């Protein structure tokens, strides 16, 4: 995992408390040995790990970004941070997630080195520390934006807005969650919500998976990593491969003693699985023309925030609208509305109002202004 000059990648740590720094040192001495090295001076670093939960972190971050606007950076925080050009790692730190983030930083640095070598073929000495090359100060951000766009495509797909007079185009926006891993997890989630104690075991994956809906927890081994899980969500589910079983509290304790299972919020997991599976589509049978009811505001501090998700939430909270109306009035691509709906529907947060009587009254200009003022106020509260 060394960079292209064969040396360990130098990493600076900013805003760390002693405990967090000891964890980093442990990782760099252990599984990251010879691949990464901590340096005391940020001027000598090729990348940075920044703790955004430290005292006065906001001002420190502003100073840091002013001095090092293109430095590839890993963000540590208890709450999700969506900052362009950075890789987020949730605290408390899980070693495999930190190593995955470091691997992303390494790939970014490799791309930088290749690009700089191509642009400066006679300047060999600059390839050791690509961040210091002034002629390519925008390169890191451009690469980060490209990677962010690819991530958006993974969650929202590529589909253009459909032509409502074309049946083939309408057909392609639907999928059946029951044919994929998403449907099985939704089934387990629903079954677990009916339990008064214990949880639901899913057998047949690379690791035992235990759902604890009442605690909003999913337990699984590190074998079920993000890359492997995403691949599984894209493939039709093989029949009779997976099985559900009820577990008592005592049985859950037994599994925890036998297997190394890590925990994560169940809602986050289901939300992400639904986004990966849907890719900008909606569950089969969803009526495009009937109003969508959003039961409550999603917890965006933890969930993957797709493009315009806050705007859509505020819009539906102010007044229900259909999926097509939402895309049209907010002037955003349909796939972003569809992706958000599919994820919210998987968590039972959103559903189409199937009642025969639908909202027919049109908003007056004053009502429209009032509606969008409420949306704007809601979005400001989320900042």
Secondary structure as UniProt FT lines:
FT   TURN            4..5
FT   STRAND          9..14
FT   HELIX           18..29
FT   TURN            30..35
FT   STRAND          36..39
FT   HELIX           42..44
FT   STRAND          47..51
FT   TURN            52..53
FT   TURN            55..56
FT   HELIX           57..67
FT   TURN            69..70
FT   STRAND          72..77
FT   TURN            84..85
FT   STRAND          86..90
FT   HELIX           95..119
FT   TURN            121..122
FT   HELIX           124..132
FT   HELIX           134..136
FT   TURN            137..138
FT   HELIX           139..156
FT   TURN            164..165
FT   HELIX           167..171
FT   TURN            172..173
FT   STRAND          174..175
FT   HELIX           177..179
FT   HELIX           181..193
FT   STRAND          199..203
FT   STRAND          209..212
FT   HELIX           213..215
FT   STRAND          217..220
FT   TURN            222..223
FT   HELIX           226..234
FT   TURN            239..240
FT   STRAND          243..247
FT   HELIX           249..258
FT   STRAND          262..265
FT   HELIX           266..278
FT   STRAND          282..283
FT   TURN            284..285
FT   TURN            288..289
FT   STRAND          291..294
FT   TURN            300..302
FT   TURN            307..308
FT   HELIX           309..318
FT   HELIX           323..330
FT   HELIX           334..346
FT   TURN            347..348
FT   STRAND          350..352
FT   HELIX           365..382
//
